[in-house]
Amino acid sequence: MEPSQVKQSMLFHGMEEAEIREALQRLQAREKRFGKGEVLLRAGEVTDQLGLVAEGSVTIESNDAWGNRTIISHVGRGQVFAESYAMLDHEPLLVDVTANEDCRILFLRNCGVQTLTGLREAWAMKVVANLLTISAHKNLTLSGRSFHTAPKTIRGRVMSYLNSVSLQTHARAFDIPFDRQQLADYLNVERSALSKELGKMERDALIECRKNHFTILLSDPD
């Protein structure tokens, strides 16, 4: 893969193409394609690789022994996953990584902090700094999900999530990265109950929605 194809990723932020090329070589970059629904990494496995989404998207999921699924996050083009596990030795995954659609993934090895800092090369120091930034963003994302699942009502959870997306996109009309089942899994509610509540919210003139496109409606001033 050419450096120009991954230059926009946060992982390579602030790096020249020559540095990216060296990083890809030293981190043993390899590209692999996956079909929609295919599992890239499974809970219980140990990995020494992080994944960078070159095309498509993946979901980070928790699937228990009883068949219950909880979607933790969505990882889109240019974003990375499993970086925390790749940075630690022999830490088993607690989640599954599943292709949300047909996707192309770049896997990178030797991303442990001790390994990278031991190299003392400019490109390695930049990768470490970028990994720390990525980790900070991931922590905020996970904290956000805890806010969205905290309300006791489905409406409260939906409003919390849609409000956060609106703030992030600086818009009241936006697409979300989940289909209806995935949104239910993300908010930890039943799909039928979620669909019913979305219908009520439309009738109450709080939102408009069509598939994964939502519009937050403003209340008329008194």
PyMOL commands that set and color helices and strands:
alter all, ss='L'
color gray80, all
select helices_A, chain A and resi 3-5+10-12+17-26+83-87+113-119+122-149+154-169+180-187+191-203
alter helices_A, ss='H'
color red, helices_A
select strands_A, chain A and resi 30-34+39-41+49-55+58-63+69-75+80-81+96-99+103-109+173-175+207-210+213-216
alter strands_A, ss='S'
color yellow, strands_A
deselect
rebuild
show_as cartoon
